[in-house]
Amino acid sequence: MRNQFASLRSFSAVLVVMGLLTVSVAGCGGGSSSDDNQGTSQNMKMVTVNWIEGLAMTYMQEQILEDSLGMTVDVKEVQGGGIAFKSVASGERDFFNEAWLPTTHKDPWNQTKDNAQKLGYTYKGTTAGLAVPAYMDIEHVSELGDFRDGLEGEINGIESGANVNDQARQILENNDVEGFSVVAASGPATWQALETAVNNENPIVVTGWQPHWKWKVYDLKYLEGAQTGQTPVFGEKEDIFTIVDNEFIEEFPKEAVCFLKEFEANDQQVGSLMNAFRNRGETSKQAAATQWIENNPSHVNQWMQQAEECAASDDPVEPLPDDATFSRGQGA
């Protein structure tokens, strides 16, 4: 077998010397011939949006792909999920790890799925809705009219074109809530507005979702009638998928494809990553990702072991069906 995991062995050796890994991921086992990866590309183009959960995972994945699997990775940040979907389907980018389906990103997925595939799950069991600080004396979205003056008729959304903004507008219409507009802004601007409001115990409504760090930092609640599981607008619990173009599996080395397919973050992992990026200060995103990898060897080791087992298998890597969903299959 070709030395597919040579760079992974090197990475593991470094971490072992540092006392960071408890299990070696150097071996590869059988299952691939020496010609398996001949002609495959070592240059991968990833796309991400300025949503901290996906941004953090993307740069962490970039560092592992480069330092452990010998890839050269280019990350492009774009404004909005729709752009990310289109860039993958067009072949301009190879990989996007934050497709919220089947509800939030239903439209861009339906528009692009003929030229894209679900490679695997990134996270299982999301929620979304309109969120307010717990100190606000409001429970149901239909009560928003009573707070119109204090809110200055504004719901704080995220970037222009984001589906969650349209969902918020639909919720207002469905509940006959008038005199409000959903204001588009960057994620950081919205969370700064939330912080300012909470510090002064002022009223505020934001488009919210989980996983996201704000739930750990602030005491928030979803409005009844405007959240996952309570309205068709937000649907039931979703999953976050990694999507790739249709040539991805054949184009790249099997161990890199396996790493990205098998990667899945749980609440602890994604929460830790978000905190590392939110509190990185002047540290670059790449450096923050590297530091997180060094500080979290058990998580990295888990993903590496899964990638190794996948790459060593005789079975080809298969994408998920385009209608795959885990959380809804569990009755969530």
C-alpha positions, -999 to +999 in steps of 0.1 A: +000+000+000+011+035-009+021+055+022-012+073+023-009+083+059+027+094+058+018+130+067-007+118+092+020+096+109+042+127+110+015+148+126+007+120+151+043+116+160+046+153+168+015+152+190+026+120+208+059+137+216+040+166+230+019+141+250-013+151+233-025+119+217-033+087+236-038+064+206-016+062+175-032+069+142-001+059+122-012+026+108-033+023+077-042-014+073-053-030+041-079-021+016-062+002-009-038-005-037-007+016-044-025+031-075-056+042-056-047+079-054-027+083-085-038+114-104-060+127-076-058+164-067-040+176-035-054+211-039-088+216-023-110+247-023-133+251+007-160+278+011-174+291+044-198+318+056-192+342+084-212+320+108-189+313+136-198+276+141-190+267+104-161+292+102-144+276+131-149+241+118-137+250+084-104+265+095-098+236+119-105+211+090-081+231+068-053+227+093-058+190+097-060+185+059-028+204+054-007+193+084-019+157+087-030+147+052-007+166+029-033+187+012-030+223+000-063+240+010-077+274+000-105+288+021-128+314+007-153+333+029-185+345+013-216+364+023-245+341+026-253+304+023-268+307-011-235+319-025-217+289-008-242+264-023-238+279-058-200+280-056-199+242-048-224+233-075-206+253-101-173+237-093-157+270-082-154+255-047-152+219-037-166+217-001-191+235+022-197+222+057-228+241+068-258+231+048-288+232+072-314+208+059-342+201+051-357+234+060-333+264+064-314+259+032-342+242+013-342+266-016-305+268-023-302+230-020-331+224-044-315+248-068-281+231-067-285+195-057-283+182-093-247+193-092-238+186-056-240+158-030-243+154+007-210+139+017-218+134+054-232+150+086-214+179+103-238+182+132-271+166+142-301+182+158-303+220+152-329+245+163-338+280+151-363+307+158-368+342+172-349+346+205-352+372+233-334+377+266-351+358+294-357+390+314-382+402+287-418+396+299-430+380+267-436+344+258-454+342+224-445+358+191-481+372+189-472+395+219-445+413+200-469+442+192-469+452+229-431+457+227-430+476+193-420+510+207-392+496+230-379+475+201-382+505+177-400+481+153-369+461+146-360+424+146-323+419+144-315+395+116-282+384+100-267+391+066-289+402+037-303+372+018-301+348+048-331+324+049-336+329+086-344+366+079-371+355+055-384+330+080-386+358+106-407+379+082-430+350+075-435+344+112-445+380+117-470+378+088-484+345+099-491+359+134-505+392+122-476+411+138-474+445+121-451+475+123-418+455+124-390+451+099-362+424+100-329+443+098-301+426+080-266+429+095-235+409+098-234+382+125-209+401+146-230+433+144-261+414+156-243+398+185-228+432+195-263+446+195-274+417+216-246+422+241-254+459+244-291+453+250-284+426+276-259+447+295-286+474+298-315+450+301-331+466+271-356+447+249-342+430+218-353+402+194-327+384+173-329+356+148-314+327+168-302+291+162-283+263+179-255+254+178-242+289+186-222+304+215-247+330+225-268+304+244-239+298+267-231+334+272-266+350+276-298+338+292-320+336+262-353+319+252-371+313+219-405+329+215-434+304+215-449+299+181-416+311+164-392+282+169-383+248+156-410+222+163-438+247+166-443+261+131-438+249+096-418+280+090-389+267+111-399+231+106-386+203+129-351+197+141-326+197+112-291+184+106-260+202+092-244+185+063-212+188+044-219+192+007-195+187-022-195+188-060-203+156-079-167+148-087-153+153-052-151+117-041-132+107-072-111+139-074-093+138-040-073+112-021-095+087-002-080+096+032-089+133+027-124+124+015-129+100+044-118+126+070-144+151+057-171+125+054-165+110+088-161+143+106-190+152+128-190+176+157-210+172+189-221+200+213-189+199+233-167+200+203-185+227+184-189+248+215-152+246+223-143+255+187-167+285+187-152+298+220-117+295+207-126+316+176-148+341+194-120+348+220-090+346+196-084+384+197-056+393+172-047+357+166-052+345+130-079+320+123-053+295+112-034+299+144-065+297+165-074+264+147-039+250+153-040+259+190-074+243+193-061+211+177-032+210+201-054+216+231-080+189+221-061+158+211-089+134+220-113+150+196-087+151+168-077+115+175-113+104+173-118+120+138-084+106+126-093+071+137-126+073+118-108+086+087-082+058+089-109+031+091-128+045+062-097+049+040-085+014+048-118-002+038-122-019+004-156-002+001-159+029-020-168+062-003-205+068-009-224+101-005-256+103+014-289+104-005-300+140-012-330+135+011-310+121+040-320+134+075-310+119+108-329+140+134-363+137+117-358+099+114-355+099+152-388+115+157-372+147+169 
